[in-house]
Amino acid sequence: KPWNTNGTSGVRRFLDKVWRIYKKPVKGESSPALKALLHKTVKKVGSDIENLSFNTAISAMMILSNELVNLETIPQEAAEKLLQILAPFAPHLTEELWANLGHKTSIHKEKWPTFDQALTVDNEVTVVLQVNGKIKDKISVPADISQAELEQLALNNEKIKANLQNKEILKKIIVPKKLVNFVVN
């Protein structure tokens, strides 16, 4: 079958970005937000490889690399774990970058990186607020908020108040951690 090279440009840009990341100094500790993203990425990529969901695994690594490319220095833990989870997809590139980090043994002899389950759980979620199915606002709320508290927060939201003014609420649809929708006439 004829080979179409049009689909390879995005992968090439991703690998070029990874290469640029490792041209920066590698030192220091990760911020709490970066550490959480790193552990979520390790969990996601490991799970996706087991489920043969390679596209979503690569997507998760792209999200992590987008965060790392903006940093002045790359935290040691992030530098090593990104290479370890990328190794099955880009073995030659990761082998060279692993050696550049000062490791004497092959990256392919390393164990799969571990993740802290506590860091993979979101403390906050974004909830969409709707009136008649149309998005009016988005709010961040604690992940463990009750339905009653979520409804009250929605009712107290200024944009929702404005859309509910002089209208009767016919139905309330509350999907925990996702959305609150008020059906009005």
C-alpha positions in Angstrom: 0.0 0.0 0.0 1.4 3.5 -0.8 2.7 5.3 2.3 1.2 8.7 3.1 3.6 10.9 5.0 1.0 13.7 5.7 0.1 12.1 9.1 3.7 12.1 10.4 4.2 15.8 10.8 2.4 16.1 14.1 4.4 13.2 15.6 7.6 14.8 14.3 6.7 18.2 15.9 6.0 16.3 19.2 9.3 14.6 19.2 11.1 17.8 18.2 9.4 19.4 21.3 10.7 16.6 23.5 14.2 17.1 22.1 14.0 20.9 22.9 12.8 20.1 26.5 16.0 18.1 27.2 18.2 21.0 26.0 17.2 22.8 29.2 18.9 22.3 32.5 17.5 19.3 34.5 17.4 20.1 38.2 15.1 20.9 41.1 11.7 19.7 42.3 8.4 19.8 40.5 5.7 22.2 41.5 2.6 20.5 43.1 0.6 21.1 40.0 3.3 19.6 37.7 3.8 16.7 40.1 0.1 15.9 40.0 0.1 16.1 36.1 3.2 13.9 36.0 1.6 11.2 38.1 -1.7 11.4 36.2 0.2 11.0 33.0 2.2 8.0 34.2 -1.0 6.3 35.3 -2.8 7.2 32.0 0.0 6.0 29.7 0.4 2.8 31.6 -3.3 2.0 31.5 -3.5 3.0 27.9 -0.7 0.8 26.8 -2.3 -2.2 28.6 -5.6 -1.4 26.8 -3.8 -0.8 23.4 -5.1 2.8 23.4 -1.8 4.2 22.0 -3.3 7.5 20.6 -4.6 8.6 24.0 -1.3 7.6 25.6 0.6 9.8 23.2 -2.0 12.6 23.7 -1.3 12.5 27.5 2.4 12.7 26.9 1.8 15.7 24.6 -0.1 17.5 27.4 2.8 16.9 29.8 5.4 18.0 27.3 3.4 21.2 26.6 3.8 22.0 30.3 7.5 21.1 30.4 8.4 23.1 27.3 7.4 26.4 29.1 9.7 25.8 32.1 13.2 27.3 32.5 14.5 24.2 34.1 13.1 20.7 34.0 12.6 18.9 37.3 14.6 15.7 37.6 11.6 13.4 38.4 9.6 14.8 35.4 12.6 14.5 33.0 13.2 10.8 33.9 9.5 9.7 34.0 8.6 11.3 30.7 11.5 9.5 29.0 10.5 6.2 30.7 6.8 6.4 29.5 7.9 7.6 26.0 10.5 4.8 25.6 8.1 2.2 24.1 7.0 4.7 21.5 10.4 6.4 20.6 13.1 3.9 21.7 16.1 5.5 20.0 15.3 9.1 21.0 14.7 8.2 24.6 17.8 6.1 24.8 19.9 9.0 23.7 18.2 11.5 26.0 18.5 9.0 28.9 22.2 8.8 28.4 22.4 12.6 28.2 20.9 12.7 31.7 23.9 10.7 32.9 22.5 7.2 33.2 24.9 4.4 32.4 22.4 1.6 31.8 19.8 1.5 29.0 16.4 3.1 29.6 14.8 -0.2 28.5 16.3 -2.0 31.5 14.5 0.4 33.9 11.3 -0.5 35.7 8.1 1.2 34.6 7.8 4.4 36.7 5.5 4.4 39.7 2.8 6.9 40.5 1.2 8.1 43.7 -2.5 7.3 43.5 -3.3 10.3 45.8 -1.8 12.7 43.3 -4.0 11.3 40.5 -7.2 12.3 42.1 -8.6 15.7 41.4 -9.4 17.9 44.4 -11.4 20.3 42.2 -13.6 19.7 39.2 -15.2 22.1 36.7 -18.9 22.1 36.6 -20.9 23.5 33.7 -24.0 25.7 34.6 -26.8 25.6 32.1 -30.3 27.1 31.6 -32.4 25.1 29.1 -29.4 23.2 28.0 -27.4 26.3 27.1 -24.1 26.9 28.9 -24.2 30.1 31.0 -21.1 29.6 33.1 -18.4 27.2 34.4 -17.3 27.0 38.0 -14.6 25.1 39.9 -15.9 23.2 42.9 -14.4 20.7 45.4 -14.6 17.2 43.9 -16.5 15.9 46.9 -19.3 18.5 46.9 -22.8 17.3 47.6 -25.6 17.7 45.1 -27.5 20.1 47.4 -24.4 22.3 47.8 -23.8 22.2 44.1 -27.3 23.2 43.4 -27.1 26.1 45.9 -23.8 27.3 44.3 -25.5 27.2 40.9 -28.5 29.2 42.1 -26.3 31.8 43.7 -24.2 32.3 40.5 -24.9 35.7 39.0 -25.2 34.5 35.4 -27.7 31.9 36.4 -29.6 34.3 38.6 -29.9 36.6 35.6 -31.2 33.8 33.4 -33.7 32.6 36.0 -35.2 36.0 36.8 -39.0 36.0 36.4 -39.0 32.4 35.3 -40.3 29.2 36.8 -37.9 26.3 37.3 -39.6 23.2 35.8 -36.8 20.7 36.3 -33.3 20.6 37.9 -30.8 18.2 36.3 -27.7 17.7 38.4 -24.9 15.5 37.3 -22.3 15.3 40.0 -18.9 16.6 39.0 -20.2 17.6 35.6 -23.2 19.9 35.2 -26.2 21.7 36.7 -29.0 22.4 34.2 -32.2 24.3 35.1 -35.1 23.8 32.7 -37.3 26.9 32.8 -40.3 28.2 30.9 
